[in-house]
Amino acid sequence: MLLNFILLVLATIATALFLIGMVRGRKYAYLVENLDSSEYIMKNLYVVGYGLNDFKLFKLRGKLGKDLRMQARLIWDNVYDEYYALLAWVQFLTLSLLFAAIGLIFAGMLETGAAVFVLCIVLLAVLAVWNLSISKMKEKLQKRREACVLEFPNMVSKLSLLINSGMVLREAWYVVAKGKEGELYDLMQKACACMENGESDISAIHQFGVLSDSPEIKKFTSAMIQGMEKGNSELADFLIAQATELWSHKRQLALQKGEIAAGKLIIPLGLMFGGIIMIVVAAAMQSMTF
Protein backbone atom coordinates (compact mmCIF):
# COMPACT_ATOMS: atom_id res chain seq x y z
CA MET A 1 0.00 0.00 0.00
CA LEU A 2 2.86 2.38 0.80
CA LEU A 3 4.33 1.85 -2.67
CA ASN A 4 0.95 2.53 -4.28
CA PHE A 5 0.57 5.71 -2.24
CA ILE A 6 4.03 6.96 -3.27
CA LEU A 7 3.37 6.16 -6.93
CA LEU A 8 0.02 7.99 -6.89
CA VAL A 9 1.64 11.02 -5.25
CA LEU A 10 4.32 11.04 -7.97
CA ALA A 11 1.60 10.63 -10.61
CA THR A 12 -0.22 13.65 -9.15
CA ILE A 13 2.95 15.74 -9.26
CA ALA A 14 3.70 14.69 -12.86
CA THR A 15 0.10 15.44 -13.93
CA ALA A 16 0.17 18.83 -12.21
CA LEU A 17 3.45 19.74 -13.93
CA PHE A 18 2.00 18.68 -17.27
CA LEU A 19 -1.08 20.87 -16.81
CA ILE A 20 1.02 23.83 -15.62
CA GLY A 21 3.24 23.48 -18.65
CA MET A 22 0.19 23.27 -20.92
CA VAL A 23 -1.25 26.51 -19.53
CA ARG A 24 2.03 28.44 -19.51
CA GLY A 25 3.09 27.15 -22.89
CA ARG A 26 0.06 28.28 -24.91
CA LYS A 27 1.90 31.41 -25.99
CA TYR A 28 4.49 29.22 -27.73
CA ALA A 29 1.97 27.35 -29.91
CA TYR A 30 3.16 29.21 -33.03
CA LEU A 31 6.59 27.55 -32.68
CA VAL A 32 5.21 24.07 -33.43
CA GLU A 33 2.50 24.83 -35.98
CA ASN A 34 4.62 24.17 -39.09
CA LEU A 35 6.47 21.09 -37.83
CA ASP A 36 6.14 17.83 -39.76
CA SER A 37 3.69 15.62 -37.83
CA SER A 38 5.33 12.42 -39.10
CA GLU A 39 8.70 13.45 -37.65
CA TYR A 40 7.47 15.24 -34.53
CA ILE A 41 4.75 13.05 -33.05
CA MET A 42 2.13 14.78 -30.87
CA LYS A 43 3.71 18.12 -31.78
CA ASN A 44 0.77 20.13 -30.41
CA LEU A 45 1.67 18.97 -26.89
CA TYR A 46 5.21 20.40 -27.11
CA VAL A 47 3.89 23.64 -25.64
CA VAL A 48 4.10 21.79 -22.31
CA GLY A 49 7.87 21.57 -22.65
CA TYR A 50 8.12 25.22 -23.68
CA GLY A 51 6.08 26.21 -20.64
CA LEU A 52 8.25 24.15 -18.27
CA ASN A 53 11.42 25.50 -19.86
CA ASP A 54 10.48 28.91 -18.45
CA PHE A 55 11.21 27.54 -14.99
CA LYS A 56 14.84 27.54 -13.90
CA LEU A 57 14.59 23.90 -12.77
CA PHE A 58 13.66 22.65 -16.26
CA LYS A 59 15.59 25.16 -18.37
CA LEU A 60 17.96 23.87 -21.05
CA ARG A 61 21.46 24.63 -19.85
CA GLY A 62 24.84 23.13 -19.02
CA LYS A 63 26.71 20.61 -21.16
CA LEU A 64 23.52 19.18 -22.67
CA GLY A 65 22.42 22.63 -23.85
CA LYS A 66 25.87 23.35 -25.28
CA ASP A 67 25.97 20.02 -27.13
CA LEU A 68 22.47 20.40 -28.57
CA ARG A 69 23.18 23.94 -29.78
CA MET A 70 26.44 22.83 -31.40
CA GLN A 71 24.72 19.91 -33.16
CA ALA A 72 21.87 22.15 -34.35
CA ARG A 73 24.40 24.72 -35.58
CA LEU A 74 26.15 22.09 -37.72
CA ILE A 75 22.87 20.95 -39.27
CA TRP A 76 20.83 24.17 -39.56
CA ASP A 77 23.51 26.91 -39.33
CA ASN A 78 23.62 29.72 -36.79
CA VAL A 79 20.20 31.09 -37.72
CA TYR A 80 18.14 28.18 -36.34
CA ASP A 81 20.49 26.53 -33.85
CA GLU A 82 18.71 27.85 -30.75
CA TYR A 83 15.29 26.90 -32.13
CA TYR A 84 16.13 23.27 -32.94
CA ALA A 85 18.20 22.75 -29.78
CA LEU A 86 15.28 23.94 -27.66
CA LEU A 87 12.82 21.94 -29.76
CA ALA A 88 14.71 18.70 -29.00
CA TRP A 89 14.67 19.54 -25.29
CA VAL A 90 10.96 20.42 -25.07
CA GLN A 91 10.07 17.31 -27.05
CA PHE A 92 11.91 15.21 -24.48
CA LEU A 93 10.33 17.08 -21.55
CA THR A 94 6.80 16.79 -22.91
CA LEU A 95 6.78 13.13 -23.94
CA SER A 96 8.74 11.94 -20.90
CA LEU A 97 6.37 13.73 -18.52
CA LEU A 98 3.33 12.42 -20.40
CA PHE A 99 4.48 8.79 -20.29
CA ALA A 100 5.59 9.15 -16.66
CA ALA A 101 2.22 10.54 -15.57
CA ILE A 102 0.22 7.84 -17.35
CA GLY A 103 2.55 5.05 -16.22
CA LEU A 104 2.60 6.16 -12.59
CA ILE A 105 -1.20 6.34 -12.48
CA PHE A 106 -1.50 2.75 -13.75
CA ALA A 107 1.34 1.51 -11.52
CA GLY A 108 -0.27 3.10 -8.47
CA MET A 109 -3.42 1.03 -8.96
CA LEU A 110 -1.67 -2.35 -9.34
CA GLU A 111 -0.05 -4.90 -7.08
CA THR A 112 3.66 -4.59 -6.31
CA GLY A 113 4.90 -7.01 -8.99
CA ALA A 114 2.71 -5.55 -11.72
CA ALA A 115 3.59 -2.00 -10.60
CA VAL A 116 7.32 -2.71 -10.94
CA PHE A 117 6.70 -4.13 -14.41
CA VAL A 118 4.81 -0.97 -15.44
CA LEU A 119 7.61 1.22 -14.03
CA CYS A 120 10.12 -0.70 -16.16
CA ILE A 121 7.96 -0.01 -19.22
CA VAL A 122 7.87 3.70 -18.31
CA LEU A 123 11.66 3.74 -18.00
CA LEU A 124 12.01 2.11 -21.43
CA ALA A 125 9.57 4.67 -22.87
CA VAL A 126 11.62 7.55 -21.44
CA LEU A 127 14.81 6.05 -22.92
CA ALA A 128 13.04 5.74 -26.28
CA VAL A 129 11.99 9.40 -26.05
CA TRP A 130 15.60 10.37 -25.28
CA ASN A 131 16.72 8.55 -28.42
CA LEU A 132 13.88 10.13 -30.44
CA SER A 133 14.58 13.70 -29.36
CA ILE A 134 17.95 14.32 -27.69
CA SER A 135 20.01 11.77 -29.65
CA LYS A 136 18.35 12.42 -33.02
CA MET A 137 20.60 15.28 -34.13
CA LYS A 138 23.72 13.44 -33.01
CA GLU A 139 22.73 10.38 -35.03
CA LYS A 140 21.91 12.55 -38.03
CA LEU A 141 25.35 14.17 -37.84
CA GLN A 142 26.99 10.76 -37.53
CA LYS A 143 25.26 9.48 -40.67
CA ARG A 144 26.16 12.65 -42.57
CA ARG A 145 29.78 12.42 -41.41
CA GLU A 146 30.07 8.81 -42.57
CA ALA A 147 28.48 9.64 -45.95
CA CYS A 148 30.90 12.56 -46.41
CA VAL A 149 33.96 10.46 -45.56
CA LEU A 150 32.95 7.72 -48.00
CA GLU A 151 32.49 10.16 -50.88
CA PHE A 152 35.44 12.37 -49.96
CA PRO A 153 38.16 10.57 -52.04
CA ASN A 154 35.99 10.87 -55.17
CA MET A 155 35.49 14.57 -54.56
CA VAL A 156 39.21 15.25 -54.06
CA SER A 157 40.09 13.25 -57.19
CA LYS A 158 37.64 15.28 -59.31
CA LEU A 159 38.88 18.54 -57.81
CA SER A 160 42.50 17.57 -58.44
CA LEU A 161 41.77 16.60 -62.06
CA LEU A 162 39.98 19.87 -62.82
CA ILE A 163 42.62 22.09 -61.20
CA ASN A 164 45.45 20.26 -62.95
CA SER A 165 43.61 20.73 -66.26
CA GLY A 166 43.84 24.51 -65.81
CA MET A 167 40.72 25.53 -63.85
CA VAL A 168 40.96 27.95 -60.97
CA LEU A 169 39.84 26.62 -57.59
CA ARG A 170 36.49 28.42 -57.45
CA GLU A 171 35.41 27.18 -60.89
CA ALA A 172 36.55 23.63 -60.11
CA TRP A 173 34.72 23.74 -56.77
CA TYR A 174 31.49 24.83 -58.48
CA VAL A 175 31.73 22.08 -61.11
CA VAL A 176 32.32 19.33 -58.55
CA ALA A 177 29.62 20.64 -56.19
CA LYS A 178 26.97 20.72 -58.92
CA GLY A 179 28.05 17.46 -60.54
CA LYS A 180 26.57 14.98 -58.09
CA GLU A 181 24.03 14.63 -55.29
CA GLY A 182 24.84 13.65 -51.74
CA GLU A 183 25.62 15.00 -48.29
CA LEU A 184 29.16 16.04 -49.17
CA TYR A 185 28.05 17.86 -52.31
CA ASP A 186 25.27 19.62 -50.41
CA LEU A 187 27.91 21.03 -48.07
CA MET A 188 30.03 22.04 -51.07
CA GLN A 189 27.02 23.87 -52.51
CA LYS A 190 26.64 25.75 -49.23
CA ALA A 191 30.24 26.85 -49.64
CA CYS A 192 29.38 27.97 -53.19
CA ALA A 193 26.51 30.05 -51.81
CA CYS A 194 28.89 31.66 -49.30
CA MET A 195 31.29 32.54 -52.14
CA GLU A 196 28.44 34.05 -54.16
CA ASN A 197 27.44 36.12 -51.14
CA GLY A 198 30.83 37.76 -51.00
CA GLU A 199 32.80 35.53 -48.63
CA SER A 200 36.36 34.65 -49.57
CA ASP A 201 37.18 31.21 -50.92
CA ILE A 202 39.27 30.49 -47.84
CA SER A 203 36.44 31.38 -45.46
CA ALA A 204 33.87 29.32 -47.41
CA ILE A 205 36.12 26.25 -47.60
CA HIS A 206 36.93 26.53 -43.89
CA GLN A 207 33.19 26.61 -43.14
CA PHE A 208 32.75 23.54 -45.37
CA GLY A 209 35.26 21.66 -43.20
CA VAL A 210 33.55 22.75 -39.98
CA LEU A 211 30.08 21.70 -41.18
CA SER A 212 31.34 18.28 -42.28
CA ASP A 213 32.18 17.56 -38.61
CA SER A 214 34.80 15.10 -39.85
CA PRO A 215 38.39 15.20 -38.53
CA GLU A 216 39.69 13.96 -41.91
CA ILE A 217 37.90 16.67 -43.90
CA LYS A 218 38.84 19.38 -41.39
CA LYS A 219 42.47 18.35 -41.67
CA PHE A 220 42.23 18.39 -45.46
CA THR A 221 40.61 21.84 -45.63
CA SER A 222 43.22 23.30 -43.27
CA ALA A 223 46.05 21.95 -45.42
CA MET A 224 44.20 23.05 -48.57
CA ILE A 225 43.88 26.60 -47.27
CA GLN A 226 47.64 26.67 -46.62
CA GLY A 227 48.20 25.50 -50.20
CA MET A 228 45.88 28.21 -51.53
CA GLU A 229 47.89 30.84 -49.70
CA LYS A 230 51.11 29.58 -51.26
CA GLY A 231 49.81 29.50 -54.83
CA ASN A 232 48.00 27.40 -57.44
CA SER A 233 50.98 25.15 -58.26
CA GLU A 234 51.37 24.17 -54.61
CA LEU A 235 47.63 23.50 -54.41
CA ALA A 236 47.67 21.21 -57.48
CA ASP A 237 50.53 19.09 -56.08
CA PHE A 238 48.81 18.92 -52.71
CA LEU A 239 45.53 17.69 -54.24
CA ILE A 240 47.28 14.96 -56.22
CA ALA A 241 49.03 13.69 -53.10
CA GLN A 242 45.83 13.88 -51.04
CA ALA A 243 43.78 12.00 -53.64
CA THR A 244 46.25 9.09 -53.58
CA GLU A 245 46.35 9.02 -49.79
CA LEU A 246 42.56 9.22 -49.41
CA TRP A 247 41.94 6.33 -51.81
CA SER A 248 44.34 4.22 -49.78
CA HIS A 249 42.52 5.22 -46.60
CA LYS A 250 39.15 4.36 -48.19
CA ARG A 251 40.39 0.86 -49.07
CA GLN A 252 41.56 0.33 -45.49
CA LEU A 253 38.22 1.58 -44.18
CA ALA A 254 36.35 -0.83 -46.47
CA LEU A 255 38.48 -3.72 -45.22
CA GLN A 256 37.80 -2.74 -41.59
CA LYS A 257 34.06 -2.59 -42.22
CA GLY A 258 34.24 -6.01 -43.88
CA GLU A 259 35.97 -7.46 -40.82
CA ILE A 260 33.38 -5.89 -38.50
CA ALA A 261 30.54 -7.29 -40.62
CA ALA A 262 32.16 -10.73 -40.58
CA GLY A 263 32.51 -10.54 -36.80
CA LYS A 264 28.81 -9.73 -36.43
CA LEU A 265 27.96 -12.90 -38.38
CA ILE A 266 29.76 -15.14 -35.87
CA ILE A 267 26.88 -15.15 -33.35
CA PRO A 268 24.05 -16.01 -35.81
CA LEU A 269 26.27 -18.62 -37.48
CA GLY A 270 27.08 -20.10 -34.08
CA LEU A 271 23.38 -20.25 -33.20
CA MET A 272 22.59 -21.93 -36.52
CA PHE A 273 25.40 -24.44 -36.02
CA GLY A 274 24.16 -25.18 -32.48
CA GLY A 275 20.64 -25.68 -33.81
CA ILE A 276 21.87 -28.11 -36.46
CA ILE A 277 23.84 -30.07 -33.85
CA MET A 278 20.76 -30.27 -31.63
CA ILE A 279 18.63 -31.55 -34.53
CA VAL A 280 21.24 -34.20 -35.41
CA VAL A 281 21.62 -35.29 -31.77
CA ALA A 282 17.84 -35.45 -31.29
CA ALA A 283 17.45 -37.55 -34.44
CA ALA A 284 20.25 -39.88 -33.32
CA MET A 285 18.69 -40.34 -29.87
CA GLN A 286 15.31 -41.14 -31.40
CA SER A 287 16.84 -43.77 -33.67
CA MET A 288 18.68 -45.35 -30.71
CA THR A 289 15.44 -45.43 -28.70
CA PHE A 290 13.66 -47.34 -31.40
Secondary structure in CASP SS format (residue, H / E / C, confidence):
PFRMAT SS
TARGET T0000
AUTHOR 0000-0000-0000
METHOD secondary structure of the structure
MODEL  1
M C 1.00
L H 1.00
L H 1.00
N H 1.00
F H 1.00
I H 1.00
L H 1.00
L H 1.00
V H 1.00
L H 1.00
A H 1.00
T H 1.00
I H 1.00
A H 1.00
T H 1.00
A H 1.00
L H 1.00
F H 1.00
L H 1.00
I H 1.00
G H 1.00
M H 1.00
V H 1.00
R H 1.00
G C 1.00
R H 1.00
K H 1.00
Y H 1.00
A H 1.00
Y H 1.00
L H 1.00
V C 1.00
E C 1.00
N C 1.00
L C 1.00
D C 1.00
S C 1.00
S C 1.00
E C 1.00
Y C 1.00
I C 1.00
M C 1.00
K H 1.00
N H 1.00
L H 1.00
Y H 1.00
V H 1.00
V H 1.00
G H 1.00
Y H 1.00
G H 1.00
L H 1.00
N H 1.00
D C 1.00
F C 1.00
K H 1.00
L H 1.00
F H 1.00
K C 1.00
L C 1.00
R C 1.00
G H 1.00
K H 1.00
L H 1.00
G H 1.00
K H 1.00
D H 1.00
L H 1.00
R H 1.00
M H 1.00
Q H 1.00
A H 1.00
R H 1.00
L H 1.00
I H 1.00
W H 1.00
D H 1.00
N H 1.00
V H 1.00
Y H 1.00
D H 1.00
E H 1.00
Y H 1.00
Y H 1.00
A H 1.00
L H 1.00
L H 1.00
A H 1.00
W H 1.00
V H 1.00
Q H 1.00
F H 1.00
L H 1.00
T H 1.00
L H 1.00
S H 1.00
L H 1.00
L H 1.00
F H 1.00
A H 1.00
A H 1.00
I H 1.00
G H 1.00
L H 1.00
I H 1.00
F H 1.00
A H 1.00
G H 1.00
M C 1.00
L C 1.00
E C 1.00
T H 1.00
G H 1.00
A H 1.00
A H 1.00
V H 1.00
F H 1.00
V H 1.00
L H 1.00
C H 1.00
I H 1.00
V H 1.00
L H 1.00
L H 1.00
A H 1.00
V H 1.00
L H 1.00
A H 1.00
V H 1.00
W H 1.00
N H 1.00
L H 1.00
S H 1.00
I C 1.00
S C 1.00
K H 1.00
M H 1.00
K H 1.00
E H 1.00
K H 1.00
L H 1.00
Q H 1.00
K H 1.00
R H 1.00
R H 1.00
E H 1.00
A H 1.00
C H 1.00
V H 1.00
L H 1.00
E H 1.00
F H 1.00
P H 1.00
N H 1.00
M H 1.00
V H 1.00
S H 1.00
K H 1.00
L H 1.00
S H 1.00
L H 1.00
L H 1.00
I H 1.00
N H 1.00
S C 1.00
G C 1.00
M C 1.00
V C 1.00
L H 1.00
R H 1.00
E H 1.00
A H 1.00
W H 1.00
Y H 1.00
V H 1.00
V H 1.00
A H 1.00
K H 1.00
G C 1.00
K C 1.00
E C 1.00
G C 1.00
E H 1.00
L H 1.00
Y H 1.00
D H 1.00
L H 1.00
M H 1.00
Q H 1.00
K H 1.00
A H 1.00
C H 1.00
A H 1.00
C H 1.00
M H 1.00
E H 1.00
N C 1.00
G C 1.00
E C 1.00
S C 1.00
D H 1.00
I H 1.00
S H 1.00
A H 1.00
I H 1.00
H H 1.00
Q H 1.00
F H 1.00
G H 1.00
V H 1.00
L H 1.00
S H 1.00
D C 1.00
S C 1.00
P H 1.00
E H 1.00
I H 1.00
K H 1.00
K H 1.00
F H 1.00
T H 1.00
S H 1.00
A H 1.00
M H 1.00
I H 1.00
Q H 1.00
G H 1.00
M H 1.00
E H 1.00
K H 1.00
G C 1.00
N H 1.00
S H 1.00
E H 1.00
L H 1.00
A H 1.00
D H 1.00
F H 1.00
L H 1.00
I H 1.00
A H 1.00
Q H 1.00
A H 1.00
T H 1.00
E H 1.00
L H 1.00
W H 1.00
S H 1.00
H H 1.00
K H 1.00
R H 1.00
Q H 1.00
L H 1.00
A H 1.00
L H 1.00
Q H 1.00
K H 1.00
G H 1.00
E H 1.00
I H 1.00
A H 1.00
A H 1.00
G H 1.00
K H 1.00
L C 1.00
I H 1.00
I H 1.00
P H 1.00
L H 1.00
G H 1.00
L H 1.00
M H 1.00
F H 1.00
G H 1.00
G H 1.00
I H 1.00
I H 1.00
M H 1.00
I H 1.00
V H 1.00
V H 1.00
A H 1.00
A H 1.00
A H 1.00
M H 1.00
Q H 1.00
S H 1.00
M H 1.00
T H 1.00
F C 1.00
END
